């Protein structure tokens, strides 16, 4: 499958039979905005930067909460969580999505705002690709994110939801997370491709450039 970052928490995941878009954003977020086609859209929460279904063309199935779904060869499970560290009292709820597609398990944490419980961590096992918010402010920050990587042990980590030149919000830059991970600057790449046969044996961090 091919994974492309459209900006913020929005990715295009193109499998053999299905195209999935995660957390589609509104134009005022600052990233280049263009309509795109998909079969499935996952929405972690209802904020405009994560739920702009209007940017999606085609006959699309929208998933916007916990549950189990089987669509077009993709098996998707949504887990309830919170957008803050106060059980949703400040920013509401958030949905984490586990996506099994083409023999690889992906996990999109949405706008997770708190460390995970051990029970949820057990549900999020054997992750091939983890889409991880690292920018703080309205999600977990680089320190909590790096600890989560150590606990979940995903094979690939793709950071998201951090400050970029395009982002109209104020978030922590990516290098805060990279330093917590003991890494230096990583050159962004335009696309990441993965199959069941080439999943790395140990955790690696992949930085994507947002589509312009």
HELIX and SHEET records of a PDB file:
HELIX    1   1 UNK A   27  UNK A   29  5                                   3    
HELIX    2   2 UNK A   48  UNK A   50  5                                   3    
HELIX    3   3 UNK A   53  UNK A   55  5                                   3    
HELIX    4   4 UNK A  118  UNK A  123  1                                   6    
HELIX    5   5 UNK A  142  UNK A  152  1                                  11    
HELIX    6   6 UNK A  174  UNK A  180  1                                   7    
HELIX    7   7 UNK A  196  UNK A  198  5                                   3    
SHEET    1   A 6 UNK A  61  UNK A  63  0                                        
SHEET    2   A 6 UNK A  40  UNK A  42  1                                        
SHEET    3   A 6 UNK A  19  UNK A  22  1                                        
SHEET    4   A 6 UNK A  10  UNK A  14 -1                                        
SHEET    5   A 6 UNK A   2  UNK A   7 -1                                        
SHEET    6   A 6 UNK A 192  UNK A 193 -1                                        
SHEET    1   B 2 UNK A  36  UNK A  37  0                                        
SHEET    2   B 2 UNK A  56  UNK A  57  1                                        
SHEET    1   C 7 UNK A  67  UNK A  71  0                                        
SHEET    2   C 7 UNK A  74  UNK A  82 -1                                        
SHEET    3   C 7 UNK A  93  UNK A 101 -1                                        
SHEET    4   C 7 UNK A 104  UNK A 108 -1                                        
SHEET    5   C 7 UNK A 129  UNK A 133  1                                        
SHEET    6   C 7 UNK A 156  UNK A 160  1                                        
SHEET    7   C 7 UNK A 204  UNK A 206  1                                        
END                                                                             
